[in-house]
């Protein structure tokens, strides 16, 4: 019983840590995302702040960012204040409108000094730029997208409108640009931390590799004692010893390739510091990689226990 407990304890600790990490990543990428507003809620909000509502759902020629999957677009033009709210058939279309608006703002209104703020989560992004006396903001959440611009002195009016539909609050609308620029770097650090954790998870699969060749841990340790022996020599030796060399070769190949996803994720997250086009991919990898590590540990233990229980 004591021996069993000693073997089980590291597994439980590993699963506990990664369950907590997985939950933390999930909250990081999904927490604080606004609930999509309805067309009527936006119209009420526009009216309540004293602006005039224009519904251009049936006149696509007036839509700044045209998309075939736009269901309707509600806008208001009050002096220098321009506001557009899009409802789309799907999240991808809303994200495309956000991407077009972001490109427009960045390429035509960027100047220095400025206040530039961005947030990115699963099915949500926002970007604002206050430069050269013009304030611009765009965002999407699920199947809705927003684009607005005005003179800088009137940006509180735009933020008041967005606050009325719960798309921003006072804290998020005045937060520090420096903090938001650190968010992509946090993702890079997260994936770099995943590298040693993936090594630990992968090691739980190693017993399956040598046991598939009918080799015990004691025999493997004895063979690899020679400092001249390389990993390549060990894999070749295991294949030669195996009664099912093709199976052993496949397991060795899988074992080698298991580190590849986390290295690719680290590279992609680094590239994501310079472009927003990789946001969705990075967000998905942030869920997939921890899940993969936990799965490796569980699968390794199950296969080791049930398929090779007679080989120590």
PyMOL commands that set and color helices and strands:
alter all, ss='L'
color gray80, all
select helices_A, chain A and resi 2-30+39-48+60-62+91-109+152-164+170-173+177-181+183-211+217-223+231-241+245-257+260-271+279-307
alter helices_A, ss='H'
color red, helices_A
select strands_A, chain A and resi 54-55+70-78+81-88+114-121+124-131+134-141+144-151
alter strands_A, ss='S'
color yellow, strands_A
deselect
rebuild
show_as cartoon
